[in-house]
Amino acid sequence: MNLIKNFFADESGAELAEYAVACAILVAIAIIVFNVLGEAINNKMNDVASDIDAPPAAAPPAP
């Protein structure tokens, strides 16, 4: 009977559960930030690639 009381009084597993929830929240935030920034970075890289592929501007006439 004492073993059962000790089992229910033991809270060491609660800390592990709290760490797991905190880790899951941080991972969710990281995924959201990665998606938002990834989209912005992708758009910027496409703009730069378009500028590189564009023909050079005409040189001004020589005097």
PDBQT receptor file of N, H, CA, C and O in Angstrom, charges set to zero:
ATOM      1  N   MET A   1       0.822  -1.196   0.000  1.00  0.00    +0.000 N 
ATOM      2  CA  MET A   1       0.000   0.000   0.000  1.00  0.00    +0.000 C 
ATOM      3  C   MET A   1       0.865   1.258   0.000  1.00  0.00    +0.000 C 
ATOM      4  O   MET A   1       0.532   2.259  -0.634  1.00  0.00    +0.000 OA
ATOM      5  N   ASN A   2       1.974   1.187   0.719  1.00  0.00    +0.000 N 
ATOM      6  H   ASN A   2       2.244   0.374   1.234  1.00  0.00    +0.000 HD
ATOM      7  CA  ASN A   2       2.869   2.320   0.780  1.00  0.00    +0.000 C 
ATOM      8  C   ASN A   2       3.483   2.612  -0.588  1.00  0.00    +0.000 C 
ATOM      9  O   ASN A   2       3.719   3.770  -0.930  1.00  0.00    +0.000 OA
ATOM     10  N   LEU A   3       3.737   1.575  -1.359  1.00  0.00    +0.000 N 
ATOM     11  H   LEU A   3       3.544   0.634  -1.081  1.00  0.00    +0.000 HD
ATOM     12  CA  LEU A   3       4.294   1.718  -2.704  1.00  0.00    +0.000 C 
ATOM     13  C   LEU A   3       3.332   2.486  -3.607  1.00  0.00    +0.000 C 
ATOM     14  O   LEU A   3       3.762   3.319  -4.405  1.00  0.00    +0.000 OA
ATOM     15  N   ILE A   4       2.051   2.214  -3.488  1.00  0.00    +0.000 N 
ATOM     16  H   ILE A   4       1.702   1.537  -2.841  1.00  0.00    +0.000 HD
ATOM     17  CA  ILE A   4       1.044   2.901  -4.301  1.00  0.00    +0.000 C 
ATOM     18  C   ILE A   4       0.947   4.368  -3.913  1.00  0.00    +0.000 C 
ATOM     19  O   ILE A   4       0.823   5.228  -4.784  1.00  0.00    +0.000 OA
ATOM     20  N   LYS A   5       1.002   4.666  -2.624  1.00  0.00    +0.000 N 
ATOM     21  H   LYS A   5       1.103   3.968  -1.916  1.00  0.00    +0.000 HD
ATOM     22  CA  LYS A   5       0.968   6.063  -2.166  1.00  0.00    +0.000 C 
ATOM     23  C   LYS A   5       2.177   6.821  -2.688  1.00  0.00    +0.000 C 
ATOM     24  O   LYS A   5       2.059   7.958  -3.144  1.00  0.00    +0.000 OA
ATOM     25  N   ASN A   6       3.341   6.183  -2.620  1.00  0.00    +0.000 N 
ATOM     26  H   ASN A   6       3.437   5.259  -2.250  1.00  0.00    +0.000 HD
ATOM     27  CA  ASN A   6       4.553   6.829  -3.130  1.00  0.00    +0.000 C 
ATOM     28  C   ASN A   6       4.471   7.064  -4.637  1.00  0.00    +0.000 C 
ATOM     29  O   ASN A   6       4.940   8.081  -5.146  1.00  0.00    +0.000 OA
ATOM     30  N   PHE A   7       3.863   6.097  -5.344  1.00  0.00    +0.000 N 
ATOM     31  H   PHE A   7       3.482   5.270  -4.930  1.00  0.00    +0.000 HD
ATOM     32  CA  PHE A   7       3.727   6.228  -6.794  1.00  0.00    +0.000 C 
ATOM     33  C   PHE A   7       2.875   7.442  -7.154  1.00  0.00    +0.000 C 
ATOM     34  O   PHE A   7       3.236   8.207  -8.048  1.00  0.00    +0.000 OA
ATOM     35  N   PHE A   8       1.761   7.624  -6.476  1.00  0.00    +0.000 N 
ATOM     36  H   PHE A   8       1.467   7.003  -5.749  1.00  0.00    +0.000 HD
ATOM     37  CA  PHE A   8       0.878   8.747  -6.771  1.00  0.00    +0.000 C 
ATOM     38  C   PHE A   8       1.422  10.069  -6.250  1.00  0.00    +0.000 C 
ATOM     39  O   PHE A   8       1.044  11.124  -6.758  1.00  0.00    +0.000 OA
ATOM     40  N   ALA A   9       2.294  10.043  -5.257  1.00  0.00    +0.000 N 
ATOM     41  H   ALA A   9       2.602   9.186  -4.844  1.00  0.00    +0.000 HD
ATOM     42  CA  ALA A   9       2.882  11.265  -4.719  1.00  0.00    +0.000 C 
ATOM     43  C   ALA A   9       4.095  11.721  -5.529  1.00  0.00    +0.000 C 
ATOM     44  O   ALA A   9       4.497  12.882  -5.447  1.00  0.00    +0.000 OA
ATOM     45  N   ASP A  10       4.672  10.818  -6.305  1.00  0.00    +0.000 N 
ATOM     46  H   ASP A  10       4.345   9.875  -6.373  1.00  0.00    +0.000 HD
ATOM     47  CA  ASP A  10       5.866  11.142  -7.083  1.00  0.00    +0.000 C 
ATOM     48  C   ASP A  10       5.492  12.077  -8.234  1.00  0.00    +0.000 C 
ATOM     49  O   ASP A  10       4.618  11.755  -9.039  1.00  0.00    +0.000 OA
ATOM     50  N   GLU A  11       6.155  13.234  -8.311  1.00  0.00    +0.000 N 
ATOM     51  H   GLU A  11       6.865  13.495  -7.657  1.00  0.00    +0.000 HD
ATOM     52  CA  GLU A  11       5.867  14.211  -9.353  1.00  0.00    +0.000 C 
ATOM     53  C   GLU A  11       7.042  14.400 -10.303  1.00  0.00    +0.000 C 
ATOM     54  O   GLU A  11       7.072  15.387 -11.037  1.00  0.00    +0.000 OA
ATOM     55  N   SER A  12       7.995  13.502 -10.315  1.00  0.00    +0.000 N 
ATOM     56  H   SER A  12       7.970  12.700  -9.719  1.00  0.00    +0.000 HD
ATOM     57  CA  SER A  12       9.157  13.681 -11.185  1.00  0.00    +0.000 C 
ATOM     58  C   SER A  12       8.782  13.575 -12.658  1.00  0.00    +0.000 C 
ATOM     59  O   SER A  12       9.445  14.189 -13.494  1.00  0.00    +0.000 OA
ATOM     60  N   GLY A  13       7.763  12.832 -12.999  1.00  0.00    +0.000 N 
ATOM     61  H   GLY A  13       7.225  12.333 -12.320  1.00  0.00    +0.000 HD
ATOM     62  CA  GLY A  13       7.320  12.732 -14.385  1.00  0.00    +0.000 C 
ATOM     63  C   GLY A  13       6.633  13.993 -14.861  1.00  0.00    +0.000 C 
ATOM     64  O   GLY A  13       6.596  14.258 -16.063  1.00  0.00    +0.000 OA
ATOM     65  N   ALA A  14       6.088  14.775 -13.946  1.00  0.00    +0.000 N 
ATOM     66  H   ALA A  14       6.119  14.560 -12.970  1.00  0.00    +0.000 HD
ATOM     67  CA  ALA A  14       5.406  16.015 -14.325  1.00  0.00    +0.000 C 
ATOM     68  C   ALA A  14       6.386  17.003 -14.938  1.00  0.00    +0.000 C 
ATOM     69  O   ALA A  14       6.032  17.729 -15.867  1.00  0.00    +0.000 OA
ATOM     70  N   GLU A  15       7.606  17.041 -14.432  1.00  0.00    +0.000 N 
ATOM     71  H   GLU A  15       7.893  16.452 -13.677  1.00  0.00    +0.000 HD
ATOM     72  CA  GLU A  15       8.608  17.941 -14.991  1.00  0.00    +0.000 C 
ATOM     73  C   GLU A  15       8.915  17.562 -16.427  1.00  0.00    +0.000 C 
ATOM     74  O   GLU A  15       9.055  18.431 -17.287  1.00  0.00    +0.000 OA
ATOM     75  N   LEU A  16       9.020  16.273 -16.687  1.00  0.00    +0.000 N 
ATOM     76  H   LEU A  16       8.906  15.567 -15.988  1.00  0.00    +0.000 HD
ATOM     77  CA  LEU A  16       9.294  15.809 -18.036  1.00  0.00    +0.000 C 
ATOM     78  C   LEU A  16       8.160  16.202 -18.977  1.00  0.00    +0.000 C 
ATOM     79  O   LEU A  16       8.408  16.617 -20.109  1.00  0.00    +0.000 OA
ATOM     80  N   ALA A  17       6.936  16.075 -18.520  1.00  0.00    +0.000 N 
ATOM     81  H   ALA A  17       6.735  15.737 -17.601  1.00  0.00    +0.000 HD
ATOM     82  CA  ALA A  17       5.794  16.460 -19.350  1.00  0.00    +0.000 C 
ATOM     83  C   ALA A  17       5.810  17.958 -19.637  1.00  0.00    +0.000 C 
ATOM     84  O   ALA A  17       5.491  18.376 -20.750  1.00  0.00    +0.000 OA
ATOM     85  N   GLU A  18       6.173  18.762 -18.654  1.00  0.00    +0.000 N 
ATOM     86  H   GLU A  18       6.432  18.422 -17.750  1.00  0.00    +0.000 HD
ATOM     87  CA  GLU A  18       6.252  20.206 -18.864  1.00  0.00    +0.000 C 
ATOM     88  C   GLU A  18       7.329  20.549 -19.884  1.00  0.00    +0.000 C 
ATOM     89  O   GLU A  18       7.124  21.411 -20.739  1.00  0.00    +0.000 OA
ATOM     90  N   TYR A  19       8.471  19.881 -19.797  1.00  0.00    +0.000 N 
ATOM     91  H   TYR A  19       8.637  19.181 -19.102  1.00  0.00    +0.000 HD
ATOM     92  CA  TYR A  19       9.534  20.122 -20.763  1.00  0.00    +0.000 C 
ATOM     93  C   TYR A  19       9.100  19.699 -22.171  1.00  0.00    +0.000 C 
ATOM     94  O   TYR A  19       9.434  20.364 -23.152  1.00  0.00    +0.000 OA
ATOM     95  N   ALA A  20       8.372  18.616 -22.266  1.00  0.00    +0.000 N 
ATOM     96  H   ALA A  20       8.101  18.076 -21.470  1.00  0.00    +0.000 HD
ATOM     97  CA  ALA A  20       7.901  18.146 -23.570  1.00  0.00    +0.000 C 
ATOM     98  C   ALA A  20       6.917  19.148 -24.181  1.00  0.00    +0.000 C 
ATOM     99  O   ALA A  20       6.974  19.419 -25.380  1.00  0.00    +0.000 OA
ATOM    100  N   VAL A  21       6.029  19.690 -23.373  1.00  0.00    +0.000 N 
ATOM    101  H   VAL A  21       5.982  19.470 -22.399  1.00  0.00    +0.000 HD
ATOM    102  CA  VAL A  21       5.071  20.690 -23.875  1.00  0.00    +0.000 C 
ATOM    103  C   VAL A  21       5.799  21.956 -24.296  1.00  0.00    +0.000 C 
ATOM    104  O   VAL A  21       5.492  22.527 -25.342  1.00  0.00    +0.000 OA
ATOM    105  N   ALA A  22       6.759  22.401 -23.497  1.00  0.00    +0.000 N 
ATOM    106  H   ALA A  22       7.009  21.937 -22.647  1.00  0.00    +0.000 HD
ATOM    107  CA  ALA A  22       7.522  23.600 -23.845  1.00  0.00    +0.000 C 
ATOM    108  C   ALA A  22       8.301  23.385 -25.134  1.00  0.00    +0.000 C 
ATOM    109  O   ALA A  22       8.371  24.280 -25.977  1.00  0.00    +0.000 OA
ATOM    110  N   CYS A  23       8.876  22.221 -25.289  1.00  0.00    +0.000 N 
ATOM    111  H   CYS A  23       8.820  21.494 -24.605  1.00  0.00    +0.000 HD
ATOM    112  CA  CYS A  23       9.625  21.910 -26.509  1.00  0.00    +0.000 C 
ATOM    113  C   CYS A  23       8.695  21.890 -27.715  1.00  0.00    +0.000 C 
ATOM    114  O   CYS A  23       9.056  22.394 -28.779  1.00  0.00    +0.000 OA
ATOM    115  N   ALA A  24       7.526  21.324 -27.569  1.00  0.00    +0.000 N 
ATOM    116  H   ALA A  24       7.234  20.915 -26.705  1.00  0.00    +0.000 HD
ATOM    117  CA  ALA A  24       6.562  21.273 -28.667  1.00  0.00    +0.000 C 
ATOM    118  C   ALA A  24       6.123  22.677 -29.073  1.00  0.00    +0.000 C 
ATOM    119  O   ALA A  24       5.965  22.959 -30.261  1.00  0.00    +0.000 OA
ATOM    120  N   ILE A  25       5.928  23.547 -28.105  1.00  0.00    +0.000 N 
ATOM    121  H   ILE A  25       6.057  23.319 -27.140  1.00  0.00    +0.000 HD
ATOM    122  CA  ILE A  25       5.548  24.933 -28.406  1.00  0.00    +0.000 C 
ATOM    123  C   ILE A  25       6.669  25.642 -29.152  1.00  0.00    +0.000 C 
ATOM    124  O   ILE A  25       6.412  26.354 -30.122  1.00  0.00    +0.000 OA
ATOM    125  N   LEU A  26       7.903  25.456 -28.713  1.00  0.00    +0.000 N 
ATOM    126  H   LEU A  26       8.112  24.878 -27.925  1.00  0.00    +0.000 HD
ATOM    127  CA  LEU A  26       9.040  26.085 -29.397  1.00  0.00    +0.000 C 
ATOM    128  C   LEU A  26       9.195  25.569 -30.824  1.00  0.00    +0.000 C 
ATOM    129  O   LEU A  26       9.510  26.337 -31.732  1.00  0.00    +0.000 OA
ATOM    130  N   VAL A  27       8.978  24.285 -31.020  1.00  0.00    +0.000 N 
ATOM    131  H   VAL A  27       8.722  23.661 -30.281  1.00  0.00    +0.000 HD
ATOM    132  CA  VAL A  27       9.075  23.727 -32.369  1.00  0.00    +0.000 C 
ATOM    133  C   VAL A  27       7.973  24.302 -33.254  1.00  0.00    +0.000 C 
ATOM    134  O   VAL A  27       8.221  24.617 -34.417  1.00  0.00    +0.000 OA
ATOM    135  N   ALA A  28       6.771  24.440 -32.724  1.00  0.00    +0.000 N 
ATOM    136  H   ALA A  28       6.570  24.184 -31.779  1.00  0.00    +0.000 HD
ATOM    137  CA  ALA A  28       5.664  25.015 -33.501  1.00  0.00    +0.000 C 
ATOM    138  C   ALA A  28       5.970  26.458 -33.896  1.00  0.00    +0.000 C 
ATOM    139  O   ALA A  28       5.715  26.859 -35.031  1.00  0.00    +0.000 OA
ATOM    140  N   ILE A  29       6.508  27.227 -32.976  1.00  0.00    +0.000 N 
ATOM    141  H   ILE A  29       6.715  26.902 -32.053  1.00  0.00    +0.000 HD
ATOM    142  CA  ILE A  29       6.873  28.616 -33.276  1.00  0.00    +0.000 C 
ATOM    143  C   ILE A  29       7.968  28.659 -34.329  1.00  0.00    +0.000 C 
ATOM    144  O   ILE A  29       7.917  29.488 -35.238  1.00  0.00    +0.000 OA
ATOM    145  N   ALA A  30       8.957  27.781 -34.221  1.00  0.00    +0.000 N 
ATOM    146  H   ALA A  30       8.999  27.108 -33.482  1.00  0.00    +0.000 HD
ATOM    147  CA  ALA A  30      10.046  27.747 -35.194  1.00  0.00    +0.000 C 
ATOM    148  C   ALA A  30       9.526  27.405 -36.591  1.00  0.00    +0.000 C 
ATOM    149  O   ALA A  30       9.981  27.978 -37.581  1.00  0.00    +0.000 OA
ATOM    150  N   ILE A  31       8.581  26.478 -36.669  1.00  0.00    +0.000 N 
ATOM    151  H   ILE A  31       8.212  26.013 -35.864  1.00  0.00    +0.000 HD
ATOM    152  CA  ILE A  31       8.022  26.112 -37.975  1.00  0.00    +0.000 C 
ATOM    153  C   ILE A  31       7.264  27.284 -38.586  1.00  0.00    +0.000 C 
ATOM    154  O   ILE A  31       7.377  27.537 -39.785  1.00  0.00    +0.000 OA
ATOM    155  N   ILE A  32       6.501  27.994 -37.779  1.00  0.00    +0.000 N 
ATOM    156  H   ILE A  32       6.409  27.789 -36.805  1.00  0.00    +0.000 HD
ATOM    157  CA  ILE A  32       5.746  29.148 -38.281  1.00  0.00    +0.000 C 
ATOM    158  C   ILE A  32       6.699  30.233 -38.769  1.00  0.00    +0.000 C 
ATOM    159  O   ILE A  32       6.512  30.785 -39.854  1.00  0.00    +0.000 OA
ATOM    160  N   VAL A  33       7.717  30.540 -37.973  1.00  0.00    +0.000 N 
ATOM    161  H   VAL A  33       7.869  30.092 -37.092  1.00  0.00    +0.000 HD
ATOM    162  CA  VAL A  33       8.692  31.569 -38.359  1.00  0.00    +0.000 C 
ATOM    163  C   VAL A  33       9.420  31.142 -39.623  1.00  0.00    +0.000 C 
ATOM    164  O   VAL A  33       9.634  31.959 -40.519  1.00  0.00    +0.000 OA
ATOM    165  N   PHE A  34       9.801  29.882 -39.706  1.00  0.00    +0.000 N 
ATOM    166  H   PHE A  34       9.627  29.218 -38.978  1.00  0.00    +0.000 HD
ATOM    167  CA  PHE A  34      10.503  29.384 -40.888  1.00  0.00    +0.000 C 
ATOM    168  C   PHE A  34       9.633  29.526 -42.130  1.00  0.00    +0.000 C 
ATOM    169  O   PHE A  34      10.125  29.913 -43.191  1.00  0.00    +0.000 OA
ATOM    170  N   ASN A  35       8.350  29.219 -42.009  1.00  0.00    +0.000 N 
ATOM    171  H   ASN A  35       7.950  28.905 -41.148  1.00  0.00    +0.000 HD
ATOM    172  CA  ASN A  35       7.453  29.362 -43.166  1.00  0.00    +0.000 C 
ATOM    173  C   ASN A  35       7.312  30.810 -43.600  1.00  0.00    +0.000 C 
ATOM    174  O   ASN A  35       7.344  31.103 -44.795  1.00  0.00    +0.000 OA
ATOM    175  N   VAL A  36       7.159  31.712 -42.654  1.00  0.00    +0.000 N 
ATOM    176  H   VAL A  36       7.134  31.474 -41.683  1.00  0.00    +0.000 HD
ATOM    177  CA  VAL A  36       6.989  33.129 -42.993  1.00  0.00    +0.000 C 
ATOM    178  C   VAL A  36       8.274  33.689 -43.590  1.00  0.00    +0.000 C 
ATOM    179  O   VAL A  36       8.246  34.323 -44.645  1.00  0.00    +0.000 OA
ATOM    180  N   LEU A  37       9.395  33.458 -42.923  1.00  0.00    +0.000 N 
ATOM    181  H   LEU A  37       9.418  32.944 -42.066  1.00  0.00    +0.000 HD
ATOM    182  CA  LEU A  37      10.656  33.979 -43.432  1.00  0.00    +0.000 C 
ATOM    183  C   LEU A  37      11.079  33.255 -44.708  1.00  0.00    +0.000 C 
ATOM    184  O   LEU A  37      11.667  33.868 -45.600  1.00  0.00    +0.000 OA
ATOM    185  N   GLY A  38      10.793  31.984 -44.803  1.00  0.00    +0.000 N 
ATOM    186  H   GLY A  38      10.316  31.486 -44.079  1.00  0.00    +0.000 HD
ATOM    187  CA  GLY A  38      11.151  31.236 -45.999  1.00  0.00    +0.000 C 
ATOM    188  C   GLY A  38      10.463  31.787 -47.228  1.00  0.00    +0.000 C 
ATOM    189  O   GLY A  38      11.065  31.875 -48.298  1.00  0.00    +0.000 OA
ATOM    190  N   GLU A  39       9.201  32.158 -47.077  1.00  0.00    +0.000 N 
ATOM    191  H   GLU A  39       8.712  32.087 -46.208  1.00  0.00    +0.000 HD
ATOM    192  CA  GLU A  39       8.462  32.749 -48.184  1.00  0.00    +0.000 C 
ATOM    193  C   GLU A  39       9.061  34.090 -48.592  1.00  0.00    +0.000 C 
ATOM    194  O   GLU A  39       9.218  34.363 -49.782  1.00  0.00    +0.000 OA
ATOM    195  N   ALA A  40       9.394  34.921 -47.622  1.00  0.00    +0.000 N 
ATOM    196  H   ALA A  40       9.267  34.700 -46.655  1.00  0.00    +0.000 HD
ATOM    197  CA  ALA A  40       9.974  36.233 -47.901  1.00  0.00    +0.000 C 
ATOM    198  C   ALA A  40      11.343  36.084 -48.559  1.00  0.00    +0.000 C 
ATOM    199  O   ALA A  40      11.660  36.800 -49.509  1.00  0.00    +0.000 OA
ATOM    200  N   ILE A  41      12.146  35.162 -48.058  1.00  0.00    +0.000 N 
ATOM    201  H   ILE A  41      11.888  34.580 -47.287  1.00  0.00    +0.000 HD
ATOM    202  CA  ILE A  41      13.476  34.948 -48.633  1.00  0.00    +0.000 C 
ATOM    203  C   ILE A  41      13.347  34.398 -50.052  1.00  0.00    +0.000 C 
ATOM    204  O   ILE A  41      14.101  34.794 -50.941  1.00  0.00    +0.000 OA
ATOM    205  N   ASN A  42      12.410  33.500 -50.265  1.00  0.00    +0.000 N 
ATOM    206  H   ASN A  42      11.798  33.178 -49.542  1.00  0.00    +0.000 HD
ATOM    207  CA  ASN A  42      12.200  32.949 -51.600  1.00  0.00    +0.000 C 
ATOM    208  C   ASN A  42      11.795  34.041 -52.579  1.00  0.00    +0.000 C 
ATOM    209  O   ASN A  42      12.289  34.072 -53.706  1.00  0.00    +0.000 OA
ATOM    210  N   ASN A  43      10.910  34.930 -52.168  1.00  0.00    +0.000 N 
ATOM    211  H   ASN A  43      10.509  34.905 -51.252  1.00  0.00    +0.000 HD
ATOM    212  CA  ASN A  43      10.490  36.027 -53.043  1.00  0.00    +0.000 C 
ATOM    213  C   ASN A  43      11.665  36.938 -53.372  1.00  0.00    +0.000 C 
ATOM    214  O   ASN A  43      11.824  37.354 -54.520  1.00  0.00    +0.000 OA
ATOM    215  N   LYS A  44      12.485  37.248 -52.383  1.00  0.00    +0.000 N 
ATOM    216  H   LYS A  44      12.356  36.910 -51.451  1.00  0.00    +0.000 HD
ATOM    217  CA  LYS A  44      13.627  38.125 -52.611  1.00  0.00    +0.000 C 
ATOM    218  C   LYS A  44      14.639  37.469 -53.544  1.00  0.00    +0.000 C 
ATOM    219  O   LYS A  44      15.201  38.129 -54.419  1.00  0.00    +0.000 OA
ATOM    220  N   MET A  45      14.872  36.170 -53.358  1.00  0.00    +0.000 N 
ATOM    221  H   MET A  45      14.416  35.634 -52.648  1.00  0.00    +0.000 HD
ATOM    222  CA  MET A  45      15.812  35.458 -54.225  1.00  0.00    +0.000 C 
ATOM    223  C   MET A  45      15.295  35.412 -55.662  1.00  0.00    +0.000 C 
ATOM    224  O   MET A  45      16.083  35.505 -56.603  1.00  0.00    +0.000 OA
ATOM    225  N   ASN A  46      13.995  35.271 -55.841  1.00  0.00    +0.000 N 
ATOM    226  H   ASN A  46      13.355  35.196 -55.076  1.00  0.00    +0.000 HD
ATOM    227  CA  ASN A  46      13.418  35.291 -57.190  1.00  0.00    +0.000 C 
ATOM    228  C   ASN A  46      13.588  36.661 -57.824  1.00  0.00    +0.000 C 
ATOM    229  O   ASN A  46      13.874  36.755 -59.018  1.00  0.00    +0.000 OA
ATOM    230  N   ASP A  47      13.418  37.727 -57.049  1.00  0.00    +0.000 N 
ATOM    231  H   ASP A  47      13.185  37.651 -56.080  1.00  0.00    +0.000 HD
ATOM    232  CA  ASP A  47      13.628  39.079 -57.567  1.00  0.00    +0.000 C 
ATOM    233  C   ASP A  47      15.073  39.276 -58.006  1.00  0.00    +0.000 C 
ATOM    234  O   ASP A  47      15.331  39.836 -59.071  1.00  0.00    +0.000 OA
ATOM    235  N   VAL A  48      16.011  38.817 -57.190  1.00  0.00    +0.000 N 
ATOM    236  H   VAL A  48      15.801  38.362 -56.325  1.00  0.00    +0.000 HD
ATOM    237  CA  VAL A  48      17.427  38.957 -57.525  1.00  0.00    +0.000 C 
ATOM    238  C   VAL A  48      17.752  38.145 -58.775  1.00  0.00    +0.000 C 
ATOM    239  O   VAL A  48      18.489  38.611 -59.645  1.00  0.00    +0.000 OA
ATOM    240  N   ALA A  49      17.209  36.941 -58.867  1.00  0.00    +0.000 N 
ATOM    241  H   ALA A  49      16.611  36.563 -58.160  1.00  0.00    +0.000 HD
ATOM    242  CA  ALA A  49      17.450  36.101 -60.046  1.00  0.00    +0.000 C 
ATOM    243  C   ALA A  49      16.886  36.757 -61.297  1.00  0.00    +0.000 C 
ATOM    244  O   ALA A  49      17.500  36.678 -62.361  1.00  0.00    +0.000 OA
ATOM    245  N   SER A  50      15.736  37.401 -61.192  1.00  0.00    +0.000 N 
ATOM    246  H   SER A  50      15.237  37.465 -60.328  1.00  0.00    +0.000 HD
ATOM    247  CA  SER A  50      15.154  38.102 -62.341  1.00  0.00    +0.000 C 
ATOM    248  C   SER A  50      16.034  39.265 -62.757  1.00  0.00    +0.000 C 
ATOM    249  O   SER A  50      16.213  39.514 -63.949  1.00  0.00    +0.000 OA
ATOM    250  N   ASP A  51      16.585  39.979 -61.786  1.00  0.00    +0.000 N 
ATOM    251  H   ASP A  51      16.440  39.777 -60.817  1.00  0.00    +0.000 HD
ATOM    252  CA  ASP A  51      17.472  41.099 -62.107  1.00  0.00    +0.000 C 
ATOM    253  C   ASP A  51      18.752  40.609 -62.775  1.00  0.00    +0.000 C 
ATOM    254  O   ASP A  51      19.275  41.267 -63.673  1.00  0.00    +0.000 OA
ATOM    255  N   ILE A  52      19.248  39.479 -62.348  1.00  0.00    +0.000 N 
ATOM    256  H   ILE A  52      18.823  38.944 -61.618  1.00  0.00    +0.000 HD
ATOM    257  CA  ILE A  52      20.473  38.937 -62.945  1.00  0.00    +0.000 C 
ATOM    258  C   ILE A  52      20.207  38.474 -64.369  1.00  0.00    +0.000 C 
ATOM    259  O   ILE A  52      21.048  38.666 -65.248  1.00  0.00    +0.000 OA
ATOM    260  N   ASP A  53      19.056  37.870 -64.608  1.00  0.00    +0.000 N 
ATOM    261  H   ASP A  53      18.373  37.714 -63.895  1.00  0.00    +0.000 HD
ATOM    262  CA  ASP A  53      18.722  37.367 -65.942  1.00  0.00    +0.000 C 
ATOM    263  C   ASP A  53      18.337  38.476 -66.921  1.00  0.00    +0.000 C 
ATOM    264  O   ASP A  53      18.354  38.258 -68.133  1.00  0.00    +0.000 OA
ATOM    265  N   ALA A  54      17.993  39.654 -66.415  1.00  0.00    +0.000 N 
ATOM    266  H   ALA A  54      17.979  39.830 -65.431  1.00  0.00    +0.000 HD
ATOM    267  CA  ALA A  54      17.562  40.748 -67.277  1.00  0.00    +0.000 C 
ATOM    268  C   ALA A  54      18.740  41.238 -68.126  1.00  0.00    +0.000 C 
ATOM    269  O   ALA A  54      19.884  41.215 -67.670  1.00  0.00    +0.000 OA
ATOM    270  N   PRO A  55      18.469  41.673 -69.341  1.00  0.00    +0.000 N 
ATOM    271  CA  PRO A  55      19.568  42.195 -70.166  1.00  0.00    +0.000 C 
ATOM    272  C   PRO A  55      20.108  43.483 -69.563  1.00  0.00    +0.000 C 
ATOM    273  O   PRO A  55      19.360  44.215 -68.915  1.00  0.00    +0.000 OA
ATOM    274  N   PRO A  56      21.372  43.772 -69.758  1.00  0.00    +0.000 N 
ATOM    275  CA  PRO A  56      21.941  44.991 -69.174  1.00  0.00    +0.000 C 
ATOM    276  C   PRO A  56      21.318  46.224 -69.813  1.00  0.00    +0.000 C 
ATOM    277  O   PRO A  56      20.874  46.208 -70.961  1.00  0.00    +0.000 OA
ATOM    278  N   ALA A  57      21.303  47.276 -69.035  1.00  0.00    +0.000 N 
ATOM    279  H   ALA A  57      21.664  47.289 -68.103  1.00  0.00    +0.000 HD
ATOM    280  CA  ALA A  57      20.750  48.543 -69.531  1.00  0.00    +0.000 C 
ATOM    281  C   ALA A  57      21.662  49.080 -70.634  1.00  0.00    +0.000 C 
ATOM    282  O   ALA A  57      22.869  48.837 -70.639  1.00  0.00    +0.000 OA
ATOM    283  N   ALA A  58      21.064  49.805 -71.552  1.00  0.00    +0.000 N 
ATOM    284  H   ALA A  58      20.084  50.002 -71.548  1.00  0.00    +0.000 HD
ATOM    285  CA  ALA A  58      21.840  50.378 -72.668  1.00  0.00    +0.000 C 
ATOM    286  C   ALA A  58      22.819  51.403 -72.123  1.00  0.00    +0.000 C 
ATOM    287  O   ALA A  58      22.480  52.196 -71.245  1.00  0.00    +0.000 OA
ATOM    288  N   ALA A  59      24.018  51.382 -72.644  1.00  0.00    +0.000 N 
ATOM    289  H   ALA A  59      24.294  50.739 -73.358  1.00  0.00    +0.000 HD
ATOM    290  CA  ALA A  59      25.046  52.337 -72.214  1.00  0.00    +0.000 C 
ATOM    291  C   ALA A  59      24.737  53.691 -72.816  1.00  0.00    +0.000 C 
ATOM    292  O   ALA A  59      24.242  53.781 -73.940  1.00  0.00    +0.000 OA
ATOM    293  N   PRO A  60      25.028  54.743 -72.071  1.00  0.00    +0.000 N 
ATOM    294  CA  PRO A  60      24.786  56.089 -72.636  1.00  0.00    +0.000 C 
ATOM    295  C   PRO A  60      25.728  56.338 -73.826  1.00  0.00    +0.000 C 
ATOM    296  O   PRO A  60      26.845  55.822 -73.863  1.00  0.00    +0.000 OA
ATOM    297  N   PRO A  61      25.267  57.124 -74.780  1.00  0.00    +0.000 N 
ATOM    298  CA  PRO A  61      26.131  57.374 -75.945  1.00  0.00    +0.000 C 
ATOM    299  C   PRO A  61      27.404  58.125 -75.543  1.00  0.00    +0.000 C 
ATOM    300  O   PRO A  61      27.406  58.951 -74.630  1.00  0.00    +0.000 OA
ATOM    301  N   ALA A  62      28.468  57.809 -76.250  1.00  0.00    +0.000 N 
ATOM    302  H   ALA A  62      28.467  57.138 -76.991  1.00  0.00    +0.000 HD
ATOM    303  CA  ALA A  62      29.758  58.458 -75.956  1.00  0.00    +0.000 C 
ATOM    304  C   ALA A  62      29.736  59.887 -76.491  1.00  0.00    +0.000 C 
ATOM    305  O   ALA A  62      29.149  60.130 -77.545  1.00  0.00    +0.000 OA
ATOM    306  N   PRO A  63      30.354  60.830 -75.803  1.00  0.00    +0.000 N 
ATOM    307  CA  PRO A  63      30.322  62.241 -76.264  1.00  0.00    +0.000 C 
ATOM    308  C   PRO A  63      31.244  62.490 -77.425  1.00  0.00    +0.000 C 
ATOM    309  O   PRO A  63      31.326  63.615 -77.918  1.00  0.00    +0.000 OA
TER     310      PRO A  63
